[in-house]
Each structure stands twice: as structure tokens, then as C-alpha cells.
Amino acid sequence: MIEFDSTHKTQAKEHPSFVSYESTVPPRYHFREYNQLVINKGVGIILSFIVPSELMKSHSTPCRRDQTKIKNGIYQPLMPNRIRQCLILLCLAFLTTNLQVAAALSTPRPAISEIFSLHKVHLRGNNPSSPWCYAATIDPTREAPGVKYNFLATQVWPSARTASFLLERNADAIRDWKVCELGCGPALPSLVMADLGLPQVIATDLDQVALDMVQEAAREQAFENLITKCVDLTGEEQEDGYSAAIIEEIGADLYIMSDVFENASVARGAAGITMKALQSGAKVWTFAQSDRAQREIFLQELKELGADEYVDVMEWRNSDDFKVEQFCNHPLMLFDLDEITVNYG
Ligand SMILES: C[S@@+](CC[C@H](N)C(=O)[O-])C[C@H]1O[C@@H](n2cnc3c(N)ncnc32)[C@H](O)[C@@H]1O
């Protein structure tokens, strides 16, 4: 079970950029270090070609300790000086590269605000005192070569707004619950739940940038009841093909998913996790736009796994059609939404 330990909060509060620097951070986020590695390699290669030829000019006679082999009465070096010097310099260049990269890796990662332009997105656009999350504008010129940040994970999608308003409307029913959001992105629903004063909110995603944005937003709003966790919905590496074990570890009363079906394997993985959550006695509320084709894969997989018993009708339905009691009577809620009619407050 995930505990809300005070260590996390203290570390989060004290650190200027509110970012943890464990080695588990995905390499794609090591922006400066990656550039440094490329530069160092280039410098190493240039050094190993230019410097040896320069050295050869001043050391044309083999030094004494190399003269180990005699041919026609003349001492021959075992390895020509040029090659030896090249090898030494290559080693030095390699060593320098690694030392510098190690030094760079041990320095703190830049705060996300140094890499992205962040802006606040309020639950109610016209009310600056309503809870908010961060969204990011990614500048492609600042991306490390070969690295793409996930645009989808840094924006607030209509489903997240619908989920947030629905959670707010049902605040009394969920007040004492431990809630976990899966595939949270900027996590507007999680931040709204933290603002409602729920005892424990866990915002999860695979994307470290998204999780950093959530941590930063939680810190600035002084939400100590919210933590983030890296969770992969696909769980392709897992024995059961799902990351279902995470349900036992988190042990939430309610799991929220808003617009997470990015591809078929996420949809299938999400279905496996949903089933596991329902079996554990938890509730699952899923939000998806009608134009998200992968949501049907999710539904199909749920049917195959036997989730029918947890829902009254196995189809996507508008959240306005439900009354509060229904949220508690049916563990599995499948919310459909039309992005044209989404409330922006
Ligand atoms: C369209 S965004 C929705 C973000 C947020 N839930 C919202 O509605 O604003 C899809 C989210 O799913 C996450 N995601 C995609 N594949 C994932 C995976 N395998 N495991 C966990 N999260 C994943 C992405 O990182 C992204 O944050």
C-alpha cells in the first residue's frame, strides 16, 4: 500500500524545483546531460585525430621503454607511437566524457519551467480562486535531439473537465475516499479532489513531465494530500499482461480515468486494471469522448473479462443521466462526453 509519508512532503516543500532526482527518472528528461554527452563525444573524436599527429612531430623518436623488439640490429617499438598515442588519447577522451556526464547527471535536473512554458488552467476559467493545474507549451527548438515530449500528456482534455465537475458535484459522496487517477496528464481532476480535501489523492501517469507538472501545481496550492506515481497502464511486461498488481499496491476506493485510451494496448491494459480494481471492491469511473475509437476496445476487453456484473448497462452514457446514488450503487461508470458541450466554467 502506498503511504503518505511526511518525507515526500518535506522533500517536495524544501526543494526549489520540486523535482526528485532519482535514477528512475526517464533518460528523455535529461535534457542538458544529453546535449553534453553529444558535445563531449564530438570533442573526444576530434582530439583523438588531431592531437596525436601534433604530438608525433615533437616525439619522432620512440621512447626507451618501447624498444623491446630488435630487428636488423635496430630497436622496433611493439606498437607504433602514433597508434599508441591515439589509443591513450581515445581512452582519455572517453574518460573525460564519462566523468563530465557523470558530473552532469549528479547535478539537479532543470525545473520543468526552464524547459517548458507553463500556464495555469483553472477549473473555472473566469474564477482565479478555483483549483488549477499546469499545462505546458513545448518549444520544439528546446527538445533534445531524437527526443519527443508527449504533447497529449501536457494538455487538459475535455474529459478531465467533465470528470472534475462531476467529482465536485458529488463531493459529499466521495469525501472520505482514497482516490487514484490513472493516465492523469496535468491531473485537473486529482487537483480538484485535493482541493475538496479528500484524505489521499494519487495522480499517476507514465509521463514524467506530466507528473512533475502535477507536483509543482500541488506544491504551489499547498495540497499535501496529493502524491504522484509513475504507473504504466499497458503492463506488457507483466505476467498477466496488465499492471494489475498496482491495484493492490495503491488500494484506492475509487479509480478515475479521463481520456486515457491513446492506443489499443493502453485500452486493453486499462480494462485489465479496471477489472482488478472492481474485484478489489473499488469503484472505477471512466470518461471518454465519443470520437475516441479505442474506447470500444476497452469496452470489448471489459466484456471478455466479465465486468458486466459491475455495471447496469455496458455502454457509454452521459454523466447528466445519473443521480448521485447511482455513483455508489454501480462500481463501474462509463461516461460519454461530447467535447462541444463540455463545461469550461
Ligand atoms: C489524452 S491524454 C489525457 C490526459 C488527462 N487524463 C486529461 O484528460 O486531461 C492521455 C494520457 O494518457 C497517458 N498515457 C498514455 N499511455 C499511457 C500508459 N501506457 N500508461 C499510463 N499513462 C499513459 C499519457 O501520458 C497522457 O497523460
The ligand as an ORCA input file, in Angstrom:
! r2SCAN-3c Opt
* xyz 0 1
  C      -5.142     12.483    -23.903
  S      -4.077     12.488    -22.518
  C      -5.277     12.747    -21.223
  C      -4.656     13.403    -20.024
  C      -5.660     13.685    -18.889
  N      -6.201     12.465    -18.340
  C      -6.760     14.602    -19.356
  O      -7.863     14.090    -19.640
  O      -6.523     15.804    -19.444
  C      -3.677     10.754    -22.335
  C      -2.818     10.488    -21.097
  O      -2.592      9.080    -21.012
  C      -1.244      8.881    -20.630
  N      -0.780      7.562    -21.069
  C      -0.583      7.133    -22.331
  N      -0.097      5.885    -22.323
  C      -0.007      5.527    -21.022
  C       0.403      4.348    -20.373
  N       0.831      3.282    -21.043
  N       0.381      4.311    -19.027
  C      -0.042      5.385    -18.314
  N      -0.460      6.525    -18.877
  C      -0.436      6.595    -20.221
  C      -0.494      9.995    -21.331
  O       0.769     10.214    -20.755
  C      -1.449     11.153    -21.161
  O      -1.214     11.847    -19.984
*
